[in-house]
């Protein structure tokens, strides 16, 4: 995938997310307003509107959160209709916001993902080594990622791009990719899955962000 394609995909993803976020925000605002108790005036976040706020929080947890969970499970279930194309990008260029030292600390503290990740991947000796694998993707991350990203590779990959310990691969390898919002190359066998489910995934993500905003705002108003 050329650099222009990667950049265009990222821009499109951001544009779609802005549009979906706006629609989701308006829809949730309508549902919040529909729960306004009789006789209640003022704004939703006013300190005296605890009954209204409690009703909305219950709606978030009992209805919206449940719907998000169901949709996400459907997304992951549909992923099973696709399969790996053996492009080996995920094996050659795994990235994490955590350094090897940070991952080890998390693994020692019982973090299962960090433990599995370190059981598979080794860090590149330097940035230049990783750059050779996928220079376009590296450049895109450097231009758009605010935090530092660390790159890793699997030493069990053969020259034919096959896993030499495939039957014993850990769950993180079996589940990849588990997030349709991650950047995938067109060579990936799950690229079409990502394209198809991306709108629903964006909607789920936006709704989770909006709910989090409401909850934080309610907590802030209570403290004030």
C-alpha positions as a Markdown table, in Angstrom:
| # | Residue | x | y | z |
|---|---|---|---|---|
| 1 | Unk | 0.0 | 0.0 | 0.0 |
| 2 | Unk | 1.5 | 3.3 | -1.0 |
| 3 | Unk | 1.9 | 6.2 | 1.4 |
| 4 | Unk | -0.8 | 8.2 | -0.4 |
| 5 | Unk | -3.2 | 5.3 | 0.1 |
| 6 | Unk | -2.4 | 5.1 | 3.8 |
| 7 | Unk | -2.8 | 8.8 | 4.4 |
| 8 | Unk | -6.1 | 8.9 | 2.4 |
| 9 | Unk | -7.4 | 6.0 | 4.5 |
| 10 | Unk | -6.5 | 7.8 | 7.7 |
| 11 | Unk | -8.1 | 11.0 | 6.6 |
| 12 | Unk | -11.3 | 9.2 | 5.5 |
| 13 | Unk | -11.4 | 7.4 | 8.8 |
| 14 | Unk | -11.3 | 10.7 | 10.7 |
| 15 | Unk | -13.9 | 12.3 | 8.4 |
| 16 | Unk | -16.3 | 9.3 | 8.9 |
| 17 | Unk | -15.7 | 9.4 | 12.7 |
| 18 | Unk | -16.6 | 13.1 | 12.9 |
| 19 | Unk | -19.8 | 12.6 | 11.0 |
| 20 | Unk | -20.8 | 9.5 | 13.0 |
| 21 | Unk | -19.9 | 11.1 | 16.3 |
| 22 | Unk | -22.1 | 14.1 | 15.5 |
| 23 | Unk | -25.0 | 11.8 | 14.6 |
| 24 | Unk | -24.5 | 9.7 | 17.7 |
| 25 | Unk | -24.2 | 12.7 | 20.0 |
| 26 | Unk | -27.5 | 14.1 | 18.7 |
| 27 | Unk | -29.3 | 10.7 | 19.1 |
| 28 | Unk | -28.1 | 10.3 | 22.7 |
| 29 | Unk | -29.1 | 13.9 | 23.5 |
| 30 | Unk | -32.6 | 13.1 | 22.3 |
| 31 | Unk | -32.7 | 9.9 | 24.5 |
| 32 | Unk | -31.5 | 11.9 | 27.5 |
| 33 | Unk | -34.1 | 14.6 | 27.0 |
| 34 | Unk | -36.8 | 11.9 | 26.6 |
| 35 | Unk | -36.0 | 10.8 | 30.2 |
| 36 | Unk | -36.6 | 14.3 | 31.7 |
| 37 | Unk | -38.9 | 13.9 | 34.7 |
| 38 | Unk | -42.2 | 15.8 | 34.7 |
| 39 | Unk | -41.8 | 19.3 | 36.2 |
| 40 | Unk | -38.0 | 19.3 | 35.9 |
| 41 | Unk | -36.6 | 22.5 | 34.4 |
| 42 | Unk | -33.0 | 23.6 | 33.6 |
| 43 | Unk | -30.2 | 21.7 | 32.0 |
| 44 | Unk | -29.4 | 18.0 | 32.4 |
| 45 | Unk | -26.0 | 18.6 | 34.2 |
| 46 | Unk | -27.5 | 21.0 | 36.8 |
| 47 | Unk | -26.7 | 19.9 | 40.3 |
| 48 | Unk | -30.4 | 19.5 | 41.4 |
| 49 | Unk | -31.3 | 17.0 | 38.7 |
| 50 | Unk | -30.0 | 13.8 | 40.3 |
| 51 | Unk | -33.1 | 11.8 | 39.6 |
| 52 | Unk | -32.8 | 12.6 | 35.9 |
| 53 | Unk | -29.1 | 11.9 | 35.9 |
| 54 | Unk | -29.6 | 8.5 | 37.6 |
| 55 | Unk | -32.3 | 7.5 | 35.1 |
| 56 | Unk | -29.9 | 8.4 | 32.2 |
| 57 | Unk | -27.0 | 6.5 | 33.8 |
| 58 | Unk | -29.3 | 3.5 | 34.1 |
| 59 | Unk | -30.2 | 3.8 | 30.5 |
| 60 | Unk | -26.6 | 4.0 | 29.5 |
| 61 | Unk | -25.7 | 0.8 | 31.4 |
| 62 | Unk | -28.9 | -1.2 | 30.8 |
| 63 | Unk | -29.5 | -0.3 | 27.1 |
| 64 | Unk | -26.8 | 1.5 | 25.2 |
| 65 | Unk | -23.8 | -0.4 | 26.8 |
| 66 | Unk | -25.7 | -3.7 | 26.1 |
| 67 | Unk | -26.3 | -2.7 | 22.5 |
| 68 | Unk | -22.7 | -1.8 | 22.0 |
| 69 | Unk | -21.5 | -5.1 | 23.5 |
| 70 | Unk | -23.9 | -7.0 | 21.2 |
| 71 | Unk | -22.8 | -5.1 | 18.1 |
| 72 | Unk | -19.1 | -5.6 | 19.0 |
| 73 | Unk | -19.6 | -9.4 | 19.4 |
| 74 | Unk | -21.3 | -9.5 | 16.0 |
| 75 | Unk | -18.3 | -7.7 | 14.5 |
| 76 | Unk | -15.9 | -10.2 | 16.0 |
| 77 | Unk | -18.1 | -13.1 | 14.9 |
| 78 | Unk | -18.2 | -11.8 | 11.3 |
| 79 | Unk | -14.4 | -11.7 | 11.4 |
| 80 | Unk | -14.5 | -15.5 | 11.3 |
| 81 | Unk | -15.7 | -15.3 | 7.7 |
| 82 | Unk | -12.2 | -14.1 | 6.6 |
| 83 | Unk | -8.8 | -15.6 | 6.9 |
| 84 | Unk | -5.1 | -14.7 | 6.9 |
| 85 | Unk | -3.4 | -14.0 | 3.5 |
| 86 | Unk | 0.0 | -14.6 | 5.0 |
| 87 | Unk | 1.3 | -11.1 | 4.2 |
| 88 | Unk | 3.1 | -11.3 | 7.5 |
| 89 | Unk | 2.8 | -7.6 | 8.2 |
| 90 | Unk | 1.4 | -8.2 | 11.7 |
| 91 | Unk | 4.3 | -10.6 | 12.4 |
| 92 | Unk | 7.0 | -8.4 | 11.1 |
| 93 | Unk | 5.8 | -5.1 | 12.4 |
| 94 | Unk | 3.8 | -5.3 | 15.7 |
| 95 | Unk | 3.5 | -2.0 | 17.4 |
| 96 | Unk | 2.8 | -1.0 | 21.0 |
| 97 | Unk | 2.7 | 2.2 | 23.0 |
| 98 | Unk | 4.7 | 0.4 | 25.7 |
| 99 | Unk | 8.4 | -0.1 | 25.7 |
| 100 | Unk | 9.9 | -3.6 | 26.3 |
| 101 | Unk | 10.7 | -2.6 | 29.8 |
| 102 | Unk | 7.1 | -1.4 | 30.4 |
| 103 | Unk | 5.7 | -4.5 | 28.9 |
| 104 | Unk | 7.9 | -6.7 | 31.2 |
| 105 | Unk | 6.7 | -4.7 | 34.3 |
| 106 | Unk | 3.1 | -5.2 | 33.2 |
| 107 | Unk | 3.7 | -8.9 | 32.6 |
| 108 | Unk | 5.3 | -9.3 | 36.0 |
| 109 | Unk | 2.2 | -7.7 | 37.5 |
| 110 | Unk | 0.0 | -10.3 | 35.9 |
| 111 | Unk | -1.1 | -8.5 | 32.7 |
| 112 | Unk | -2.1 | -11.4 | 30.4 |
| 113 | Unk | -1.8 | -9.4 | 27.2 |
| 114 | Unk | 1.7 | -8.2 | 28.0 |
| 115 | Unk | 2.7 | -11.7 | 29.0 |
| 116 | Unk | 1.5 | -13.1 | 25.7 |
| 117 | Unk | 2.9 | -10.3 | 23.6 |
| 118 | Unk | 6.4 | -10.8 | 25.1 |
| 119 | Unk | 6.1 | -14.6 | 24.5 |
| 120 | Unk | 5.8 | -13.9 | 20.8 |
| 121 | Unk | 7.5 | -10.6 | 19.9 |
| 122 | Unk | 11.0 | -9.2 | 20.2 |
| 123 | Unk | 11.8 | -5.5 | 19.9 |
| 124 | Unk | 13.7 | -4.3 | 16.9 |
| 125 | Unk | 17.3 | -3.2 | 17.8 |
| 126 | Unk | 16.6 | 0.2 | 16.4 |
| 127 | Unk | 14.1 | 2.2 | 14.4 |
| 128 | Unk | 16.0 | 1.7 | 11.2 |
| 129 | Unk | 15.5 | -2.0 | 11.3 |
| 130 | Unk | 11.7 | -1.6 | 11.6 |
| 131 | Unk | 11.7 | 1.1 | 8.9 |
| 132 | Unk | 12.9 | -1.4 | 6.3 |
| 133 | Unk | 9.8 | -3.6 | 6.9 |
| 134 | Unk | 7.0 | -1.1 | 6.2 |
| 135 | Unk | 8.4 | 2.4 | 5.6 |
| 136 | Unk | 5.1 | 3.9 | 4.6 |
| 137 | Unk | 3.3 | 2.7 | 7.7 |
| 138 | Unk | 6.2 | 3.9 | 9.9 |
| 139 | Unk | 6.1 | 7.4 | 8.3 |
| 140 | Unk | 2.3 | 7.6 | 8.8 |
| 141 | Unk | 2.6 | 6.7 | 12.5 |
| 142 | Unk | 5.4 | 9.2 | 13.0 |
| 143 | Unk | 3.3 | 12.0 | 11.4 |
| 144 | Unk | 0.0 | 11.3 | 13.2 |
| 145 | Unk | 0.8 | 9.6 | 16.5 |
| 146 | Unk | 1.5 | 11.9 | 19.4 |
| 147 | Unk | 2.9 | 9.3 | 21.7 |
| 148 | Unk | 6.0 | 7.2 | 21.0 |
| 149 | Unk | 5.4 | 3.8 | 19.4 |
| 150 | Unk | 7.6 | 0.8 | 19.8 |
| 151 | Unk | 8.0 | -1.8 | 17.1 |
| 152 | Unk | 8.4 | -5.6 | 17.5 |
| 153 | Unk | 8.8 | -8.6 | 15.3 |
| 154 | Unk | 8.2 | -12.4 | 15.7 |
| 155 | Unk | 11.4 | -14.4 | 15.4 |
| 156 | Unk | 9.5 | -17.6 | 14.6 |
| 157 | Unk | 8.6 | -16.4 | 11.1 |
| 158 | Unk | 10.2 | -18.3 | 8.3 |
| 159 | Unk | 11.6 | -16.8 | 5.1 |
| 160 | Unk | 8.4 | -18.1 | 3.4 |
| 161 | Unk | 6.3 | -15.9 | 5.7 |
| 162 | Unk | 5.0 | -18.9 | 7.6 |
| 163 | Unk | 4.9 | -19.4 | 11.4 |
| 164 | Unk | 7.2 | -22.1 | 12.4 |
| 165 | Unk | 5.2 | -22.7 | 15.6 |
| 166 | Unk | 1.7 | -22.2 | 14.2 |
| 167 | Unk | -0.1 | -24.8 | 16.2 |
| 168 | Unk | 1.2 | -23.3 | 19.5 |
| 169 | Unk | 0.6 | -19.6 | 18.6 |
| 170 | Unk | -0.9 | -17.7 | 21.5 |
| 171 | Unk | -4.4 | -16.2 | 21.6 |
| 172 | Unk | -3.3 | -12.7 | 20.6 |
| 173 | Unk | -2.1 | -14.2 | 17.3 |
| 174 | Unk | -5.3 | -16.2 | 16.8 |
| 175 | Unk | -7.5 | -13.2 | 17.5 |
| 176 | Unk | -5.6 | -10.6 | 15.4 |
| 177 | Unk | -7.0 | -8.3 | 14.2 |
| 178 | Unk | -9.6 | -7.8 | 17.0 |
| 179 | Unk | -10.1 | -4.1 | 16.3 |
| 180 | Unk | -11.5 | -3.0 | 12.9 |
| 181 | Unk | -10.3 | 0.5 | 13.6 |
| 182 | Unk | -6.7 | -0.3 | 13.4 |
| 183 | Unk | -4.8 | 0.4 | 10.2 |
| 184 | Unk | -4.4 | -2.7 | 8.0 |
| 185 | Unk | -2.7 | -3.0 | 4.7 |
| 186 | Unk | -4.7 | -4.1 | 1.6 |
| 187 | Unk | -2.7 | -7.3 | 1.5 |
| 188 | Unk | -4.2 | -8.4 | 4.8 |
| 189 | Unk | -6.9 | -11.0 | 4.5 |
| 190 | Unk | -9.0 | -9.1 | 7.0 |
| 191 | Unk | -8.9 | -5.8 | 5.1 |
| 192 | Unk | -12.3 | -6.3 | 3.6 |
| 193 | Unk | -13.7 | -7.2 | 7.0 |
| 194 | Unk | -12.4 | -4.0 | 8.4 |
| 195 | Unk | -13.9 | -2.0 | 5.5 |
| 196 | Unk | -17.3 | -3.6 | 5.9 |
| 197 | Unk | -17.7 | -3.3 | 9.7 |
| 198 | Unk | -15.8 | 0.0 | 10.1 |
| 199 | Unk | -19.0 | 2.2 | 10.2 |
| 200 | Unk | -20.6 | 0.1 | 13.0 |
| 201 | Unk | -17.3 | 0.0 | 14.9 |
| 202 | Unk | -17.0 | 3.8 | 14.6 |
| 203 | Unk | -20.5 | 4.2 | 15.9 |
| 204 | Unk | -19.8 | 1.9 | 18.9 |
| 205 | Unk | -16.6 | 3.8 | 19.6 |
| 206 | Unk | -18.3 | 7.2 | 19.4 |
| 207 | Unk | -21.1 | 6.1 | 21.7 |
| 208 | Unk | -18.7 | 4.9 | 24.3 |
| 209 | Unk | -16.8 | 8.2 | 24.2 |
| 210 | Unk | -20.1 | 10.2 | 24.5 |
| 211 | Unk | -21.3 | 8.0 | 27.5 |
| 212 | Unk | -17.9 | 8.5 | 29.2 |
| 213 | Unk | -18.3 | 12.3 | 28.7 |
| 214 | Unk | -21.7 | 12.3 | 30.3 |
| 215 | Unk | -20.5 | 10.2 | 33.2 |
| 216 | Unk | -17.5 | 12.4 | 33.9 |
| 217 | Unk | -19.6 | 15.6 | 33.6 |
| 218 | Unk | -22.1 | 14.2 | 36.1 |
| 219 | Unk | -19.3 | 13.4 | 38.5 |
| 220 | Unk | -17.8 | 16.8 | 38.1 |
| 221 | Unk | -21.2 | 18.5 | 38.8 |
| 222 | Unk | -21.7 | 16.4 | 41.9 |
| 223 | Unk | -18.3 | 17.4 | 43.2 |
| 224 | Unk | -19.0 | 21.1 | 42.5 |
